[in-house]
Amino acid sequence: MKSKVKVSWIDGMAFEADVNNHKMIFDADESVGGQDRGPRPKAFVLGSLGGCTGMDVVAMLKKMKQEVASFHMEIEGDASEDHPKVFTHVHVKYIFSGSDLDMEKLKKAVDLSQDKYCSVSAMLKKAMEVSYSIEII
């Protein structure tokens, strides 16, 4: 299975990505010639990780009959100091709220996503450490 994305230069440092007919603008900070019209590409990698693992976790928790009221992730990437400033470590904090949430089921869903199903996590793990934690609020 192939994936194909079209990325076109708009102007300045801005590019539009067309992903399955969904358009998104990437841009740089004003300090380097951008106009801050969209996220930076490297930060969007973290968003892609969140979307991938989040979809897995939601699907599994639904099957496990967990009543999740809210769910979000805080994803932080540590980057190297030298160019290319690549991520060297990424940490995903899974944050849930809901009544009667079972931490063991939450952990199982997150572990399965991180270790088996999330392709973005699997790709990133080939290049860096990916860690995670779970919190119920």
TABEL-V550633 format. One record per residue. N is the residue number from 1. RES is the residue in three letters. OMEGA is omega in degrees with one decimal (* if undefined). NEAR is the number of other C-alpha atoms within 8 Angstrom. Layout:
BEGIN
N&RES&OMEGA&NEAR ; N&RES&OMEGA&NEAR
END
This chain:
BEGIN
1&MET&179.1&2 ; 2&LYS&170.7&3 ; 3&SER&-179.9&4 ; 4&LYS&179.0&5 ; 5&VAL&175.4&8 ; 6&LYS&178.7&7 ; 7&VAL&-176.1&8 ; 8&SER&176.4&7 ; 9&TRP&177.2&8 ; 10&ILE&175.9&8 ; 11&ASP&179.7&6 ; 12&GLY&177.9&7 ; 13&MET&-174.7&11 ; 14&ALA&176.3&15 ; 15&PHE&175.1&12 ; 16&GLU&176.0&12 ; 17&ALA&175.2&13 ; 18&ASP&-177.8&11 ; 19&VAL&-179.2&10 ; 20&ASN&-179.6&5 ; 21&ASN&171.9&5 ; 22&HIS&-175.1&7 ; 23&LYS&179.8&8 ; 24&MET&178.1&9 ; 25&ILE&171.1&11 ; 26&PHE&178.5&13 ; 27&ASP&179.6&15 ; 28&ALA&175.7&15 ; 29&ASP&179.6&9 ; 30&GLU&-178.3&8 ; 31&SER&179.1&5 ; 32&VAL&174.2&6 ; 33&GLY&177.6&9 ; 34&GLY&177.0&13 ; 35&GLN&177.4&11 ; 36&ASP&-179.1&9 ; 37&ARG&-179.2&10 ; 38&GLY&-178.3&10 ; 39&PRO&173.7&11 ; 40&ARG&-177.6&9 ; 41&PRO&-177.3&8 ; 42&LYS&178.0&6 ; 43&ALA&180.0&8 ; 44&PHE&174.0&9 ; 45&VAL&178.3&8 ; 46&LEU&176.6&11 ; 47&GLY&177.4&9 ; 48&SER&176.0&9 ; 49&LEU&179.9&10 ; 50&GLY&178.6&11 ; 51&GLY&-178.1&8 ; 52&CYS&-177.3&12 ; 53&THR&179.0&15 ; 54&GLY&178.4&9 ; 55&MET&177.3&8 ; 56&ASP&-174.8&12 ; 57&VAL&179.5&11 ; 58&VAL&-179.6&8 ; 59&ALA&-178.3&8 ; 60&MET&-179.9&9 ; 61&LEU&175.8&12 ; 62&LYS&178.0&9 ; 63&LYS&179.9&7 ; 64&MET&177.8&7 ; 65&LYS&175.3&6 ; 66&GLN&-178.5&10 ; 67&GLU&-179.1&9 ; 68&VAL&178.6&10 ; 69&ALA&176.5&8 ; 70&SER&-177.2&7 ; 71&PHE&171.4&9 ; 72&HIS&179.9&7 ; 73&MET&170.3&10 ; 74&GLU&-173.9&8 ; 75&ILE&-179.4&11 ; 76&GLU&176.5&8 ; 77&GLY&174.0&10 ; 78&ASP&-178.0&8 ; 79&ALA&176.8&9 ; 80&SER&-179.9&10 ; 81&GLU&-175.2&5 ; 82&ASP&177.7&5 ; 83&HIS&-7.1&6 ; 84&PRO&-175.0&5 ; 85&LYS&-176.7&8 ; 86&VAL&172.2&7 ; 87&PHE&176.9&10 ; 88&THR&179.2&11 ; 89&HIS&175.7&11 ; 90&VAL&176.9&13 ; 91&HIS&177.5&11 ; 92&VAL&173.7&13 ; 93&LYS&178.2&11 ; 94&TYR&-175.5&12 ; 95&ILE&-175.8&12 ; 96&PHE&165.3&13 ; 97&SER&-178.9&11 ; 98&GLY&-179.4&9 ; 99&SER&176.3&7 ; 100&ASP&176.5&6 ; 101&LEU&-179.3&11 ; 102&ASP&-177.4&7 ; 103&MET&179.6&6 ; 104&GLU&178.1&6 ; 105&LYS&175.9&10 ; 106&LEU&-179.2&11 ; 107&LYS&179.8&9 ; 108&LYS&-180.0&8 ; 109&ALA&-180.0&12 ; 110&VAL&179.0&10 ; 111&ASP&179.5&9 ; 112&LEU&178.1&9 ; 113&SER&-175.5&12 ; 114&GLN&-173.2&11 ; 115&ASP&-173.5&8 ; 116&LYS&-166.8&7 ; 117&TYR&-172.9&9 ; 118&CYS&-177.7&12 ; 119&SER&178.7&7 ; 120&VAL&176.8&10 ; 121&SER&179.9&12 ; 122&ALA&178.2&10 ; 123&MET&-178.9&8 ; 124&LEU&-179.5&10 ; 125&LYS&176.2&9 ; 126&LYS&-176.0&6 ; 127&ALA&-174.5&7 ; 128&MET&174.4&10 ; 129&GLU&173.4&9 ; 130&VAL&179.6&11 ; 131&SER&-180.0&8 ; 132&TYR&176.5&8 ; 133&SER&-177.9&8 ; 134&ILE&-179.7&10 ; 135&GLU&173.0&8 ; 136&ILE&180.0&6 ; 137&ILE&*&5
END
